[in-house]
Amino acid sequence: MIVVQIKENESIDKALKRFKKKFEKTGILRELRARTAYEKPSVRRRNEIIRAAYRERFKAQQES
């Protein structure tokens, strides 16, 4: 369960923004979307390889 303590004189908008950030970090929504349809293991591996290659290119581009 995600708990966000509201500080004194803090607006609801800021507290909501912190809640959304914590919620995003948990990955619940990402996992829910992944579970909506079955993905074959071979397709999952292929997508992971493609994502890893993209990240490597992105890191190499940032370093230069």
Short mmCIF file of the C-alpha atoms (twelve columns), coordinates in Angstrom:
data_MODEL
# 
_entry.id   MODEL 
# 
loop_
_atom_site.group_PDB 
_atom_site.id 
_atom_site.type_symbol 
_atom_site.label_atom_id 
_atom_site.label_alt_id 
_atom_site.label_comp_id 
_atom_site.label_asym_id 
_atom_site.label_seq_id 
_atom_site.Cartn_x 
_atom_site.Cartn_y 
_atom_site.Cartn_z 
_atom_site.pdbx_PDB_model_num 
ATOM 1  C CA . MET A 1  0.000  0.000   0.000   1 
ATOM 2  C CA . ILE A 2  1.317  3.402   -0.939  1 
ATOM 3  C CA . VAL A 3  1.166  5.989   1.820   1 
ATOM 4  C CA . VAL A 4  1.829  9.672   1.272   1 
ATOM 5  C CA . GLN A 5  1.989  11.856  4.347   1 
ATOM 6  C CA . ILE A 6  0.708  15.361  3.701   1 
ATOM 7  C CA . LYS A 7  2.997  17.924  5.265   1 
ATOM 8  C CA . GLU A 8  1.738  21.012  7.010   1 
ATOM 9  C CA . ASN A 9  0.662  23.755  4.573   1 
ATOM 10 C CA . GLU A 10 1.303  21.445  1.595   1 
ATOM 11 C CA . SER A 11 -1.106 21.649  -1.296  1 
ATOM 12 C CA . ILE A 12 -3.027 18.601  -2.406  1 
ATOM 13 C CA . ASP A 13 -1.524 18.959  -5.879  1 
ATOM 14 C CA . LYS A 14 2.006  18.417  -4.575  1 
ATOM 15 C CA . ALA A 15 0.919  15.435  -2.468  1 
ATOM 16 C CA . LEU A 16 -0.877 13.948  -5.464  1 
ATOM 17 C CA . LYS A 17 2.220  14.438  -7.599  1 
ATOM 18 C CA . ARG A 18 4.318  12.564  -5.005  1 
ATOM 19 C CA . PHE A 19 1.723  9.787   -4.917  1 
ATOM 20 C CA . LYS A 20 1.760  9.450   -8.701  1 
ATOM 21 C CA . LYS A 21 5.561  9.279   -8.721  1 
ATOM 22 C CA . LYS A 22 5.564  6.528   -6.058  1 
ATOM 23 C CA . PHE A 23 2.835  4.655   -7.912  1 
ATOM 24 C CA . GLU A 24 4.794  4.811   -11.170 1 
ATOM 25 C CA . LYS A 25 7.915  3.455   -9.462  1 
ATOM 26 C CA . THR A 26 6.049  0.378   -8.225  1 
ATOM 27 C CA . GLY A 27 5.363  -0.712  -11.827 1 
ATOM 28 C CA . ILE A 28 1.831  -1.912  -11.090 1 
ATOM 29 C CA . LEU A 29 0.280  -0.283  -14.137 1 
ATOM 30 C CA . ARG A 30 3.065  -1.534  -16.429 1 
ATOM 31 C CA . GLU A 31 2.586  -5.087  -15.159 1 
ATOM 32 C CA . LEU A 32 -1.181 -4.854  -15.555 1 
ATOM 33 C CA . ARG A 33 -0.839 -3.800  -19.181 1 
ATOM 34 C CA . ALA A 34 1.647  -6.602  -19.825 1 
ATOM 35 C CA . ARG A 35 -0.771 -9.175  -18.411 1 
ATOM 36 C CA . THR A 36 -3.726 -8.134  -20.557 1 
ATOM 37 C CA . ALA A 37 -2.552 -10.312 -23.443 1 
ATOM 38 C CA . TYR A 38 -0.351 -13.401 -23.517 1 
ATOM 39 C CA . GLU A 39 3.103  -12.885 -24.940 1 
ATOM 40 C CA . LYS A 40 5.095  -15.869 -26.122 1 
ATOM 41 C CA . PRO A 41 8.472  -16.319 -24.405 1 
ATOM 42 C CA . SER A 42 10.317 -15.969 -27.718 1 
ATOM 43 C CA . VAL A 43 8.581  -12.651 -28.400 1 
ATOM 44 C CA . ARG A 44 9.306  -11.470 -24.857 1 
ATOM 45 C CA . ARG A 45 13.016 -12.273 -25.272 1 
ATOM 46 C CA . ARG A 46 13.137 -10.530 -28.637 1 
ATOM 47 C CA . ASN A 47 11.534 -7.404  -27.173 1 
ATOM 48 C CA . GLU A 48 13.980 -7.413  -24.231 1 
ATOM 49 C CA . ILE A 49 16.919 -7.638  -26.643 1 
ATOM 50 C CA . ILE A 50 15.539 -4.779  -28.730 1 
ATOM 51 C CA . ARG A 51 15.007 -2.626  -25.603 1 
ATOM 52 C CA . ALA A 52 18.513 -3.404  -24.340 1 
ATOM 53 C CA . ALA A 53 20.046 -2.438  -27.690 1 
ATOM 54 C CA . TYR A 54 18.075 0.811   -27.661 1 
ATOM 55 C CA . ARG A 55 19.300 1.635   -24.140 1 
ATOM 56 C CA . GLU A 56 22.901 0.918   -25.123 1 
ATOM 57 C CA . ARG A 57 22.654 3.196   -28.162 1 
ATOM 58 C CA . PHE A 58 21.039 5.896   -26.023 1 
ATOM 59 C CA . LYS A 59 23.809 5.683   -23.388 1 
ATOM 60 C CA . ALA A 60 26.511 5.759   -26.068 1 
ATOM 61 C CA . GLN A 61 24.879 8.806   -27.628 1 
ATOM 62 C CA . GLN A 62 24.698 10.597  -24.264 1 
ATOM 63 C CA . GLU A 63 28.381 9.960   -23.546 1 
ATOM 64 C CA . SER A 64 29.619 11.415  -26.836 1 
# 
